[in-house]
Amino acid sequence: MPKVSPFQAVVLAVFAVAAVGGLILLAITKGHSSGSGVPVVIWGTLPASDFNNAISDLTAGTNGLKINYVEEQTDSFDQNLIEALASGTGPDAILLPQDLIVKEGDKVAPIPYTIMPLPTFKSTFIQEGELYLGSNGILGMPFAVDPLVMYWNRDLLSNAGIAVPPKTWDEFLTLVPKLTVKDNSGNISQSGVAMGEFANIANAKDIIAALLLQTGNPIMTYGGTAGSLASTLTPTTLSSIGAINFYTDFADPVKPDYSWNRALPNSLQLFLAGKLAFYFGFASEASAIRAKNPNLNFDVTYFPQPKDAAVTTTFGRMWALALLRVSRNSDAQNDILALTADAPIAKWGNITGWPPVRRDLLSANPSDPYQSIFYDSALSARAWLDPNPAQSTAIFQNMIESITSGAKEVGAALDNAGQNLNNFGRQ
């Protein structure tokens, strides 16, 4: 019998409940076709070819769903949407990223809980999807998730006499010094890990968020004045101070785990060059890493966890199909439900190599070792309510660089970051 991981065992336990949710969705979508004949226009930043292929079984034939998917660039998506809605030419729905829930939430028409009951949603989709749950309904039906994992260089670990990659941060601290090579002047020629700085570390903001989420800090939460978003980054939260201290110590030349500085190349480039032992990247990066350096002897494992952590946590990027208030297309809501049923979600995973967002699909035991890691990581993926992605990136960067430059102590830097996040949470 194939071995079932602890995460998948949990999934199997709730599978029966998820099956009930599947029957509800089946009742909604069975035999459905775009009755109005007017295509439902969807904007998103996921690749058009992959998205269209994933839903092709639903759109095939004369009675298929009429979907017109428009691929937008990530950097311009938000502004293009604002301008299109202002001119009356906007889409019916969008693939809403988790970091735009707050910023774009007022443009969304929630799907009522009478259509998709709350217990059904929770038993159907992974926990990160609950970020899309609003007081009046569901802001977005989860479609895709991309969890943060750890890539590791097999040759560098073998050369250092290390048989397996670390599972906990405590193990991690003991291994990084063995994998970092410095000359007598302290110049780093080989790094154990890219942590401590920001500008030259791929996914730095998400790595930091993962560390904070592992301490139980949600980063932003609803509360305060008129239910506005309020930051939980404060100097009184000792566990969060510990997380930021842990991160920045890797850029401190006097610390034994010093392995990174601002003079080094981008972390992804150094990993591709075979000079970085551990690289924190997303599941979606696996194929690109393999393509860019076919000779790189690397593997994938879970994002490390605190020792004796009660809950396994990593960061995950998510996209959900959200109906816009401006839509007058009577087919849009049912089409969204159809596109997030098990078949298109499964096909999306087969095409992209990403793990599915649905619990029933995650109950499978994939034969590919990468997929097994990705499936488990999807179940432990979490994120936060980002009030403004561009501004919060700058806030996180300023927080880290003010510490590594010596301009601020960790507590003061964390407090300043929290106050700046609050300014956007109140908008």
C-alpha positions in Angstrom: 0.0 0.0 0.0 1.4 3.5 -0.9 2.6 5.4 2.1 0.3 8.2 3.1 1.8 11.4 4.6 0.4 12.9 7.8 -1.1 15.8 5.8 -2.8 13.5 3.4 -4.2 11.4 6.3 -5.9 14.5 7.5 -7.3 15.2 4.1 -8.7 11.7 3.9 -10.4 12.2 7.2 -12.4 15.2 5.8 -12.9 13.7 2.3 -16.4 12.5 3.0 -17.4 16.1 4.0 -15.7 17.4 0.9 -17.6 15.0 -1.3 -20.8 16.5 -0.1 -19.5 19.9 -1.2 -18.7 18.3 -4.6 -22.3 17.1 -5.0 -23.5 20.6 -4.3 -21.2 22.0 -7.0 -22.2 19.3 -9.4 -25.8 20.2 -8.9 -25.0 23.8 -9.7 -22.8 23.1 -12.7 -24.2 20.0 -14.3 -25.5 20.6 -17.8 -24.7 24.3 -17.4 -23.9 26.3 -20.6 -23.6 30.0 -21.1 -27.2 30.6 -21.7 -26.9 34.3 -22.7 -24.3 33.4 -25.4 -22.2 36.4 -24.2 -18.7 35.3 -23.1 -17.8 35.8 -19.5 -14.6 37.9 -19.6 -12.0 37.1 -17.0 -8.8 38.9 -16.3 -5.8 37.4 -14.6 -2.1 37.2 -14.4 -1.8 33.4 -14.8 -0.6 32.3 -18.2 -3.4 32.3 -20.8 -2.4 29.1 -22.5 -2.3 27.1 -19.3 -5.6 28.6 -18.0 -7.4 28.0 -21.3 -6.1 24.4 -21.6 -7.2 23.7 -18.0 -10.8 24.8 -18.7 -10.9 23.4 -22.3 -13.2 20.5 -21.4 -15.8 22.9 -20.1 -15.5 25.3 -23.1 -15.5 22.7 -25.8 -18.4 22.4 -28.2 -21.4 24.6 -29.0 -22.9 24.1 -25.6 -19.7 24.7 -23.7 -19.1 27.7 -21.4 -18.2 30.9 -23.2 -15.1 32.2 -21.5 -12.8 34.9 -22.7 -9.6 35.0 -20.6 -7.3 38.0 -20.8 -3.8 37.6 -19.5 -2.5 40.8 -17.8 1.0 41.6 -16.5 1.4 41.4 -12.7 2.9 44.9 -12.4 0.1 46.6 -14.4 -2.9 44.4 -13.4 -4.2 46.6 -10.6 -3.9 49.9 -12.5 -5.3 48.5 -15.8 -8.3 47.1 -13.9 -9.0 50.5 -12.2 -8.9 52.2 -15.6 -11.0 49.7 -17.3 -13.7 49.8 -14.7 -13.7 53.6 -14.8 -14.3 53.5 -18.5 -17.0 50.8 -18.3 -14.9 48.2 -20.2 -13.8 46.0 -17.3 -14.1 42.3 -17.1 -16.9 40.2 -15.5 -14.5 38.4 -13.2 -10.8 38.4 -12.2 -8.3 35.9 -10.9 -7.9 37.7 -7.6 -4.4 37.2 -6.0 -4.4 36.9 -2.2 -2.3 40.1 -1.9 -5.0 42.1 -3.6 -8.0 40.9 -1.5 -8.0 44.1 0.6 -7.2 46.5 -2.3 -9.8 45.1 -4.7 -12.3 43.6 -2.3 -14.8 46.5 -2.7 -15.0 45.8 -6.4 -16.2 42.2 -5.8 -19.7 40.8 -5.7 -19.5 38.1 -3.0 -21.0 34.6 -3.7 -23.7 34.2 -1.1 -23.3 31.5 1.5 -26.7 30.2 0.4 -25.1 29.2 -2.8 -21.8 27.9 -1.3 -22.3 27.2 2.4 -19.4 28.0 4.7 -18.9 24.4 5.9 -18.8 23.3 2.3 -16.2 25.9 1.3 -14.0 24.9 4.2 -14.2 21.2 3.5 -13.6 21.7 -0.2 -10.7 24.1 -0.3 -7.4 24.4 1.5 -7.2 26.6 4.6 -5.5 29.6 2.9 -8.6 30.0 0.8 -10.4 31.2 3.9 -8.7 34.6 3.4 -11.5 35.1 0.8 -14.3 34.6 3.2 -16.2 37.8 3.8 -19.1 38.7 6.2 -21.6 38.7 3.3 -20.2 35.8 1.2 -17.2 34.4 -0.6 -15.0 37.0 -2.3 -13.2 34.5 -4.5 -13.4 30.8 -5.3 -9.8 29.3 -5.0 -8.4 28.2 -8.3 -4.6 28.0 -7.9 -2.0 27.9 -5.1 1.8 28.2 -5.3 3.5 27.2 -2.0 6.9 28.3 -0.8 9.3 25.3 -0.5 13.1 24.8 -0.1 15.4 23.9 -3.0 18.7 22.4 -2.1 21.9 21.6 -3.9 22.7 17.9 -3.5 26.4 18.3 -4.5 27.1 21.0 -1.9 25.5 19.0 0.9 27.4 15.8 -0.1 30.7 17.7 -0.3 30.1 18.9 3.3 29.2 15.4 4.5 25.5 16.3 5.0 23.2 13.4 4.0 19.8 15.1 4.3 18.5 18.7 4.3 17.2 20.2 7.5 13.6 19.9 8.6 13.7 22.5 11.4 15.3 25.9 11.8 17.5 24.5 14.7 19.0 21.9 12.3 19.3 24.7 9.7 21.5 26.8 12.0 23.9 24.0 12.5 24.3 23.2 8.8 24.6 26.7 7.2 28.1 27.4 8.6 29.3 24.1 7.1 28.1 25.2 3.7 29.3 28.8 3.7 32.8 29.4 2.3 34.6 32.6 3.1 38.1 33.8 2.5 40.4 35.5 5.1 38.8 38.8 4.4 35.3 37.5 5.0 34.3 37.5 1.3 31.7 34.9 0.6 32.3 32.6 -2.4 29.8 30.0 -1.5 26.7 30.6 0.6 24.7 28.3 2.8 21.5 30.3 2.5 20.3 33.7 1.1 18.7 35.3 4.2 19.3 38.5 6.1 19.1 41.1 3.4 16.3 42.0 1.0 17.1 43.6 -2.4 19.2 40.6 -3.7 17.1 37.9 -2.2 14.3 36.4 -4.4 11.0 36.1 -2.6 12.4 38.0 0.4 9.1 39.5 1.5 7.4 36.1 1.4 10.2 34.4 3.3 9.9 37.0 6.0 6.1 36.7 6.0 6.4 32.9 6.4 8.7 33.3 9.4 6.2 35.7 11.1 3.2 33.4 10.3 5.1 30.5 11.8 5.1 32.4 15.1 1.4 32.8 14.9 1.5 36.5 13.9 -1.1 37.2 11.2 0.8 40.5 10.3 -2.5 42.3 9.6 -5.9 41.6 11.2 -9.3 43.3 11.2 -10.0 45.3 14.3 -9.5 48.8 15.7 -11.4 51.8 14.3 -14.5 50.8 12.2 -13.1 47.4 11.7 -10.2 48.6 9.7 -7.1 46.5 9.1 -4.5 46.8 11.9 -1.0 45.6 12.0 0.2 43.0 14.5 3.8 43.9 14.1 4.7 45.5 17.4 7.9 45.5 19.6 5.9 43.8 22.3 5.5 40.6 20.3 8.6 38.8 21.4 8.2 35.9 19.0 8.0 38.3 16.0 11.2 40.0 17.2 12.8 36.6 17.4 11.7 35.8 13.8 13.2 39.1 12.4 16.3 38.6 14.5 16.7 35.1 13.1 16.3 36.4 9.6 18.8 39.3 9.8 21.5 37.3 11.7 22.5 35.7 8.4 23.7 39.1 7.2 25.6 39.9 10.4 29.4 39.3 9.9 30.0 38.6 13.6 27.4 35.8 13.8 28.5 32.2 13.2 25.7 31.8 10.7 26.8 34.7 8.5 26.2 33.7 4.9 24.8 36.7 3.0 25.5 40.3 2.2 24.4 43.0 -0.2 27.4 42.5 -2.5 26.3 39.0 -3.6 24.4 38.3 -6.8 20.6 37.7 -6.7 19.9 34.5 -4.7 18.3 32.6 -7.6 21.3 33.4 -9.9 23.7 32.1 -7.3 21.6 28.9 -6.8 21.6 28.3 -10.6 25.4 28.8 -10.6 25.7 26.0 -8.0 27.1 28.4 -5.3 24.1 28.5 -3.0 23.1 25.5 -0.9 19.5 26.4 0.1 17.1 28.5 -2.0 13.6 29.4 -0.9 11.4 29.5 -3.9 7.9 28.6 -5.0 6.7 25.3 -6.4 6.2 27.0 -9.8 9.9 27.6 -10.0 10.9 24.0 -10.3 10.6 23.6 -14.1 12.3 27.0 -14.7 15.3 26.1 -12.5 15.6 22.8 -14.3 15.4 24.5 -17.7 17.9 27.2 -16.9 20.6 24.8 -15.6 19.9 21.2 -16.7 23.2 20.1 -15.0 22.3 21.5 -11.6 22.0 18.6 -9.2 19.2 19.9 -6.9 16.2 18.6 -5.0 13.1 20.0 -3.3 11.9 19.7 0.3 9.6 21.4 2.8 10.1 25.0 4.0 11.8 24.5 7.5 9.7 24.7 10.6 10.3 25.8 14.2 11.3 22.9 16.4 8.2 21.2 18.0 5.8 23.4 16.0 2.2 22.4 16.6 1.1 23.5 13.1 3.2 23.2 10.0 3.2 26.6 8.1 4.7 27.9 4.9 3.7 30.8 2.7 1.5 30.4 -0.4 0.5 32.6 -3.3 -3.1 32.1 -4.2 -5.5 33.1 -7.0 -9.3 32.9 -6.8 -12.0 33.6 -9.3 -13.9 36.6 -8.1 -17.1 38.1 -9.7 -17.0 41.8 -10.1 -19.9 44.0 -9.1 -20.0 45.7 -12.5 -20.8 42.5 -14.3 -24.2 42.2 -15.9 -23.5 38.7 -17.4 -26.0 36.3 -15.9 -23.7 33.4 -16.5 -20.7 34.7 -14.6 -21.5 33.3 -11.1 -22.3 29.8 -12.3 -19.3 29.8 -14.6 -17.0 30.6 -11.7 -18.4 27.7 -9.7 -18.0 25.4 -12.7 -14.3 26.5 -13.3 -13.4 25.7 -9.7 -14.9 22.2 -9.7 -12.6 19.2 -9.4 -12.0 18.5 -13.1 -10.6 21.9 -14.2 -8.6 22.2 -11.0 -7.1 18.8 -11.5 -6.3 19.6 -15.2 -4.6 22.9 -14.1 -2.3 20.9 -11.8 -1.5 18.4 -14.5 -0.6 21.2 -16.9 1.4 23.4 -14.6 2.8 20.9 -12.0 1.3 23.1 -9.2 -0.6 21.4 -6.4 -4.4 21.7 -6.4 -6.4 23.9 -4.1 -9.1 21.3 -3.5 -8.9 18.9 -0.6 -10.4 16.0 -2.5 -7.7 16.2 -5.1 -4.9 16.6 -2.5 -6.0 13.2 -1.0 -4.2 11.5 -3.9 -0.7 10.2 -3.3 1.3 11.4 -6.3 4.2 9.2 -7.5 6.4 12.2 -8.4 8.5 13.1 -5.3 8.3 16.8 -6.1 4.5 16.7 -6.3 4.3 14.9 -2.9 6.2 17.9 -1.3 4.0 20.4 -3.2 0.8 18.7 -2.2 1.7 18.7 1.5 3.0 22.3 1.3 -0.4 23.4 -0.2 -2.1 22.1 2.8 0.2 24.1 5.2 0.2 27.2 3.0 -0.9 30.5 4.6 -0.8 34.1 3.7 -1.9 37.5 5.1 -4.2 40.4 4.3 -1.8 42.7 2.5 -3.2 46.3 2.4 -1.0 47.4 -0.5 1.5 44.9 -2.1 3.8 47.5 -3.6 3.9 49.7 -0.4 4.2 46.7 1.9 7.2 45.4 -0.1 8.9 48.8 0.5 8.0 48.7 4.2 9.4 45.2 4.6 12.6 46.2 2.8 13.1 49.3 4.9 12.5 47.2 8.0 15.2 44.7 7.1 17.8 47.2 5.8 17.4 49.6 8.7 18.4 46.6 11.0 21.3 45.3 8.9 22.7 48.8 8.4 22.5 49.5 12.2 20.1 52.4 11.8 17.5 50.7 14.0 17.2 48.0 16.6 14.9 45.2 15.7 12.0 46.3 18.0 12.1 49.8 16.6 12.2 48.6 13.0 9.3 46.2 13.6 7.3 49.0 15.3 8.0 51.4 12.4 6.9 48.7 9.9 3.7 48.1 11.8 2.8 51.8 11.9 3.4 52.2 8.2 1.2 49.1 7.4 -1.5 50.6 9.6 -1.5 53.8 7.4 -2.5 51.7 4.4 -4.9 49.5 6.5 -7.0 52.5 7.3 -7.4 53.6 3.7 
